[in-house]
Amino acid sequence: MTRPILPLPLLFLLLTLAVPAAAAPTLDEIQAVLASRRHVDLTHAFDAATPVWRGFGPATLGAAADPETHQPYTIEQHGFRTTLYTLVGQYGTHIDPPAHFDPEGRTMDAIPLEEMLLPLVVFDVTPLLASDPDHALTVADVEAWEARHGRVPAGAFAALRTDMSKDFSTDPERFKRYPFPGWSLAAIRFLFEQRGITAIGHEALDTDATEDFAGETWLLKNGHWQIEVMTNLDQVPPRGSLIAVSWPKVKGGFGFPARAYAILP
């Protein structure tokens, strides 16, 4: 007999409620359910041609060499190969921890694992861009979303869909443009202060629709983090998914390429 597949929110609700252990699904059962669901990669692959914020230089990716002989390591000569990466931390799909803007803020290694698996909500502003191509998500937009999909869950990761990611490889100069559709400071504050979300993410290189960095500054200086340069948000429903995010544990790190993916309901 095949067991019924529980919806993702119900599985995690059962884990958090004080129910007898025998009544709750085991972690093995939860893993089996999660593995059976569609996974969507929210991360761009990067290389030396990846578009970056214009204040940063290009990356270099090449063969690592023996420090004494300066000869690149090769499988033919050494039995292995490895790559030397020279790049800014905020490169490709990446994490911005609070320390990126705040000298007293949390660094990458200080963000707990519990913040790396979260409910995911997606705000889609693409229908608004024909008349307002640089639209900044407003509180009214969030409230309209809630009227259709329900209240934003506490602890969620809120992602902004703009479809800018479609220019990432095909038109990198357009991808780097200013202004662009982004977040308003008012919407960011509303989501963190009134809805209690954990983090935000977006497709653009920056948070704000303009270059004043008001939203990003408030976000990071108030202890929150974000993922920038996301992709494939057009494949994720407005709510009901989970997002898993991870990044290297760089001691005292101010930012680094990250891996993010969604598990669909």
C-alpha positions in Angstrom: 0.0 0.0 0.0 1.4 3.4 -1.0 1.4 6.0 1.7 -0.3 9.3 0.9 2.1 12.2 0.2 1.7 15.0 2.8 1.9 18.6 1.6 5.2 20.3 2.6 3.6 22.8 5.0 1.8 20.0 6.9 5.0 17.9 7.2 6.8 20.8 8.9 3.8 21.7 11.0 3.8 18.2 12.4 7.4 18.4 13.3 6.9 21.7 15.3 3.8 20.7 17.1 4.0 18.8 20.5 2.6 15.6 19.2 3.7 12.1 20.2 6.8 11.0 18.4 5.0 8.0 16.8 2.4 10.3 15.2 5.0 12.6 13.5 6.7 11.6 10.2 10.3 10.5 10.6 13.1 12.5 9.0 13.6 9.6 6.5 9.9 9.9 5.5 10.2 13.7 5.1 13.4 13.3 3.0 11.6 10.8 0.7 8.7 13.3 0.2 11.1 16.2 -0.5 13.1 14.1 -2.9 9.9 13.2 -4.8 9.0 16.9 -5.4 10.3 19.1 -8.2 13.4 21.0 -7.4 14.1 24.3 -9.2 17.7 25.7 -9.2 17.6 29.4 -8.3 21.3 29.9 -9.0 23.2 31.1 -12.1 26.3 29.1 -13.1 29.2 31.6 -13.2 32.4 32.0 -15.1 34.8 34.8 -15.9 32.2 36.5 -18.2 29.6 36.8 -15.4 28.1 40.3 -15.2 29.0 42.2 -12.0 28.2 45.5 -10.4 30.2 48.1 -12.3 32.2 49.0 -9.2 33.8 45.6 -9.3 36.3 44.2 -11.7 36.0 41.1 -13.7 36.9 37.7 -12.3 39.7 35.4 -13.4 39.4 31.6 -13.4 42.5 29.6 -14.3 44.6 26.6 -13.5 46.3 26.6 -10.2 50.0 26.2 -10.4 52.8 24.8 -8.3 54.2 27.7 -6.2 57.7 26.6 -6.8 57.7 25.6 -10.4 54.8 27.9 -11.5 53.6 25.0 -13.7 49.9 24.6 -13.8 48.6 21.3 -12.3 47.4 18.9 -14.9 45.9 15.4 -14.7 48.6 14.2 -17.2 51.5 15.4 -15.1 50.2 15.4 -11.6 47.2 13.2 -11.5 44.8 16.0 -10.6 43.8 19.5 -11.6 42.4 22.5 -9.7 41.3 26.0 -10.3 42.5 29.3 -8.9 39.6 31.8 -8.6 40.1 35.5 -8.2 36.8 37.2 -7.8 34.9 39.6 -5.6 32.7 38.1 -2.9 29.5 39.5 -4.4 29.8 37.5 -7.6 27.1 35.7 -9.5 24.2 34.4 -7.3 25.5 35.5 -3.9 24.9 36.1 -0.2 24.9 39.6 1.3 25.3 39.1 5.1 24.7 42.1 7.4 28.5 42.7 7.6 28.5 43.7 4.0 27.2 47.1 5.1 27.5 47.0 8.9 30.8 46.8 10.7 29.1 45.2 13.6 26.9 43.0 11.6 26.8 39.2 11.3 29.3 37.7 8.9 28.6 34.7 6.7 29.8 32.2 9.2 27.6 33.6 11.9 24.3 33.0 10.1 22.8 29.9 11.7 21.8 26.8 9.7 18.2 27.2 10.8 18.0 30.2 8.5 19.0 28.3 5.4 15.8 26.2 4.9 12.7 28.5 4.8 9.2 28.8 3.5 9.4 30.6 0.1 7.0 33.3 -1.2 7.4 35.0 -4.6 6.2 38.4 -5.5 5.8 38.7 -9.2 5.9 42.3 -10.5 6.3 41.4 -14.2 2.6 42.3 -15.0 3.4 45.8 -13.8 6.6 46.4 -15.8 5.0 47.2 -19.1 3.6 50.5 -17.7 6.3 51.0 -15.0 9.6 49.3 -16.2 11.5 50.3 -13.0 8.7 49.4 -10.6 9.7 49.2 -6.9 7.6 46.7 -4.9 5.3 48.6 -2.6 3.4 47.7 0.6 0.2 47.9 -1.5 1.6 45.2 -3.8 2.3 43.0 -0.8 -1.2 43.5 0.5 -2.7 42.7 -2.9 -0.6 39.5 -3.0 -1.9 38.6 0.5 -5.5 39.2 -0.7 -4.9 36.4 -3.3 -2.6 34.0 -1.5 -2.9 34.6 2.2 -0.7 36.3 4.8 3.1 36.1 4.3 4.2 33.4 6.7 6.5 34.4 9.5 10.1 33.3 9.0 9.7 33.2 5.2 12.2 34.0 2.5 10.6 36.6 0.2 11.8 36.6 -3.4 11.1 39.3 -6.0 10.4 38.1 -9.6 11.2 40.7 -12.2 12.5 38.4 -15.0 15.7 40.4 -15.2 17.5 37.0 -14.9 16.6 36.4 -18.6 19.2 39.1 -19.6 22.0 37.6 -17.4 23.6 35.6 -20.2 21.9 37.0 -23.3 22.2 40.7 -22.7 24.6 41.3 -19.7 24.8 45.1 -20.3 21.0 45.4 -20.0 21.2 43.1 -16.9 23.5 45.6 -15.3 21.3 48.6 -16.0 20.2 51.3 -13.6 17.4 52.0 -12.8 15.7 48.6 -12.7 12.7 47.0 -11.0 13.4 46.3 -7.3 12.2 46.7 -3.7 11.0 49.8 -2.0 12.3 50.6 1.5 8.7 50.7 2.7 8.0 47.1 1.4 11.2 45.8 2.9 10.4 47.3 6.3 6.8 46.0 6.2 7.9 42.5 5.4 10.5 42.3 8.2 8.7 44.4 10.9 5.1 43.4 10.2 5.4 39.9 8.8 8.6 38.7 10.5 10.3 37.3 7.4 13.9 36.0 7.6 15.5 37.1 4.4 14.8 38.4 0.9 16.2 37.7 -2.6 15.9 39.1 -6.1 17.2 38.7 -9.7 19.1 42.0 -9.9 22.6 42.9 -8.9 21.2 45.2 -6.2 18.2 45.6 -3.9 16.8 49.0 -4.6 15.2 50.2 -7.8 17.5 53.2 -7.6 21.1 53.7 -6.6 20.5 55.2 -3.2 20.8 51.8 -1.5 18.2 52.8 1.1 16.5 49.4 1.2 19.7 47.4 1.2 21.2 49.7 3.9 18.2 49.3 6.2 18.1 45.5 5.6 21.7 44.8 6.3 22.1 47.3 9.2 19.2 45.7 10.9 20.7 42.2 11.0 19.1 40.7 7.9 20.6 39.0 4.9 19.7 38.6 1.2 20.5 36.6 -1.9 21.1 38.6 -5.1 21.2 37.6 -8.7 18.6 34.8 -8.5 17.1 33.0 -11.5 14.2 30.7 -12.5 11.7 32.5 -10.1 9.2 32.2 -13.0 9.1 28.5 -12.3 8.1 28.9 -8.6 4.5 29.4 -7.4 3.7 32.4 -5.2 3.7 30.3 -2.0 3.9 26.8 -0.7 7.5 26.1 -1.7 10.6 25.8 0.4 14.0 27.4 -0.3 17.3 25.9 0.6 20.3 28.2 0.6 23.9 27.5 1.4 27.3 29.2 1.0 30.9 28.5 2.1 31.6 29.1 5.7 34.2 31.9 5.2 35.4 33.1 8.6 34.4 36.8 8.9 33.1 36.8 5.3 31.3 39.8 3.8 29.8 37.9 0.9 30.4 35.0 -1.5 28.7 33.0 -4.3 25.8 31.0 -2.9 23.6 28.0 -4.0 19.9 28.4 -3.7 17.1 26.1 -4.9 13.4 25.7 -4.4 11.4 22.6 -3.5 8.0 22.9 -5.0 4.8 21.8 -3.3 
